[in-house]
Structure formats: C-alpha cells, structure tokens
Amino acid sequence: MYALARPLPPGDSLRLRFQVTHKPGGFSNNGADAQVLQNGTSFRNLEWLPVLGYQPYRELDEAGARKAYGLPARPATYSLYDVVARGYAPFPEQISFEAVVGTEANQTVVAPGTLRRTWIKAGRRYFHYATDAPIRNEYAFFSANYAVQEGKWRSSLAGPNQEVAIQIFYPPGQTENPARMVRSAQASLDYYTKQFGPYPHRQLRFVTHASYAFGHHAAPMNITAEEGFFLLNPKADERGFDLVTAVVAHEVAHQWWGNQLKQAYVEGAGLITESLAWYSALGVLEHKYGPEHLQALLRFLREENKTPRTRAAKPLLQADDFYQNYRKGPFALYALSQYIGWDRVNGALRKLLAQHRPGTRPFATSLDLYRELQAATPDSLHPLLHDLFEANTFWELETESATTQQLKGGTWQVTLNLQASKLVVDSAGTETKLPMKDWVEIGVFAPAAAGKEVGKQLYLQKHLIRSGQQTLLLMVPERPAQVGLDPRQLLIDGKLQDKYKAVQSKN
Ligand SMILES: [Zn+2]
C-alpha cells in the first residue's frame, strides 16, 4: 500500500508508473492458473493492476478465514437494510480507457474500446485501444491467436443511427457457434435497446478464454467466454432449445444489468443483475423463436427445481444464492410479465435504469426495482407481487378430478375439482398457511401427439382460486384430454406434482 505525501485535490491527476511481475507457483485444487499462456493470455485490471483507495471487495468474507486472521465477524453478504453497506459497489466509477498493448507478432490483443491502430516494432505487434464512452472500471486484456467472426448491428430506432461492430474471438477450428453468437448478439441489441434504452458503445465482443468451463463474464463491451462454450452443439440438443443463443442474450443483457445499472453490494444484488439478465434473455428468445421455444428454455431452467433444497429462504428481494439469483428471480419476473404484460415489466426496468445512470449515486438495490414494479402493477395484483418478491411463498394446487361431457351443439364441458392452498416459509423454515385468493392459470388440452407431453391448448384463462376445495366448469370446442393447473408454472408449486391430469369422459 502506498500513501501520497500530499493529498490529491479533487479534479487533479497523477501519473502512476508501475511494473507487474507474474510468477505462478504450482497449481491449486481448482486447476492450473491460466492467466499467462503462450497462446491465450488474459488478465483483469482488478487482479493485476494497482487500485486506488480502500477496496472492500478484497476483504476476506468467509467466516473461518476471518477468524484465522483475527478479523471481526461480518456477514458474507451485507443486509439489504444496511444503509452503510448500500453505499458500496465494486468498481463503481466510470472511467475513460486508453491502452497500448504489445504481444507476439502473430497474436491479437483485445481490450475495451475501438482499435485505433496496430503496428509491428522489433518483432512484436502493438495494439492501441481507446473507449469512445465511459466504462465501468472493470476490464480484461486478452492475447491469443484467435479466429474472428464479425457482424454488424444497426439501430432501427429514430435518432442518431448507431452502428455496433460485433466480434467473436474464438478458438480456431471451433466453428459451430460463432455465427449463431453474432445473430444472438444482434437480436439482443435490437430487443434491449427498444425495451431498456441505448447501448452506449460501438463494439460488442465475446472473447474466448482458455478453460474447460462453459461460463461467461460480462465486463463492459468485452464478454469473456470460456472455451468449453464453443464446443456446445445446439443442433444436437434434445431439449429443443437454443442454449447458445440464450446464454449470449443473457450476457448481452449484462451490458444493461451490471454495466449500466450499478448495484449496491448487498442482499438482492443478484436479483437486479443475474435475474434481470435471464429475464431479459427470455424476452429475446420469445421474440426470436416464439412462445413454444421460450417454454422449452424455461423447462431447462426449471430442471434446477428437481435438486432437493430446503424451502427455508429469505424473500427474493434479499436474494443471495445461485437458485434465487439465476432461477427463482427470473421465474418471478417472468410470472409477473405473464400477469401484467412484458411491456409493463420492461417499462419498470427502463425507469429503474433511468433513475440510476452509470456513475451516479445512490447505487441501485432490489428495493428500487420493487418500487418500479409496484408502480407498474395494478392494485388487484399487488398481493401477487408481494408473494413473489417480499415473501417466500409456495402455492399447492391439486386436481382432484376432471370429467367432461359433450353438450348439445358439440361443445365440451369440463368439470374440474381442485384443491388449493398457500403457505409462506421464513428463513428459519417456519411454515405459515395463508388464506389464498389468487389468480391462477387453468389450461385444457387436446390429446397429445405421440412423444409429446401435452396436446393442443384448447383453453387457458386465469381464475380466482381460493383456499380449499372448489369446482370449475369450463367450456372447450374440442374433446379435451388433459387439464393443467398453472400449466406454465407461473406460481411456485410447493409439491412439484405433475402439471397435467387426464380428463375422464362421461359420455
Ligand atoms: Zn450473468
């Protein structure tokens, strides 16, 4: 740590010269360090370059480690209601970035911004990058012998006709996905700029990173894509949806949720980054491929529901684990969009972003998101909003019997007996039954074709369902084969029972 002899006045500048030496010592249980490689070096500013000021993100947050070093206890994630902690966000400042980077003559360097110039001097190739608009202070440098897939996206909105260069820097030979990634980036930019507001940069890149993993990380403009991702083959995916396009849409969404909307580092941070990124990607997928494809993606995301887990949890507003951030949060936002409409939810997100411009304070929390969702939701659905975000709610819905008979004139009448209840579970696991009076989707379906779970949808409407046993009479134009209570699983079903039940014929 270095301290200045004289404090730096506001607005003044200081030139800092430094040299970094990297010397990996052996390897860890997680594998070898892959930052400096003969072909595929990549490192991040926050790990390699000096930082200014105290950096809470470097604190030990694991209880055992803190104890071992004699440090006072602190929560691994600060409370949403800790007003002091809400004043902190990692790398919150907006910076302008300019760098000249040298590498081997046959390699390409990727860094944020526009590539201004490249040249060779004394057998090494140099790259000069500079940003055109400020970025969040988090970035990486990459150097490798990449293959490049390029594309363009042009805004169709009124105003200055923005053009964005899309580049996928991928491992040579792994040609299955780059073109698909470009198409997804184009569809995502199209959808997000219309729904949430402008993309502030003129480049959008995915850059491969040496690893066996499949994950991504979205810094401003440049998204790190683990090498394993390029091995995925969407055409061979029997689940019938395009995972590559979905993941790219999720990462591009972080250019809004994470890189524009700056979240305070407290509980619920995952809800306004990861959940919003998945929610946004769902919109892109439905827009690009239609509602059926979206349901296939949702089925994939719901596979996580099969993992046994305790029902004890904090409400979503205080989300702090993988399941809440990446699954329950997106499901809740999607459910809301199916009750009040995509436009209203997206409008709330647009307002949230407008009130938390990059580089401004206070940093956004899940409470700011919640306020916007409340404003966008009709009073009649405020109880649902509460159940989805402010409490850890489970609905239990069960079809007791479903019968049908054909009436004179050809219409089919379905008599549906169902049982419903609702409970909340707190973070200690205490379960409390609540009276239920909620709108629930009820579906009726024609016989399923061979190999399909369910047939053509004959009926899908929301009904006001109360606690206990009740009977519904539904009319459908064709012979029904199955009924479904909340067939799209918009509400969280505590029993995870079969969604569909066969209809018995009375005539
Ligand atoms: Zn993400």
Boltz pocket constraint, residues with backbone or C-beta under 6 A from the ligand:
constraints:
  - pocket:
      binder: B
      contacts: [[A, 250], [A, 251], [A, 254], [A, 273], [A, 274], [A, 277]]
      max_distance: 6.0
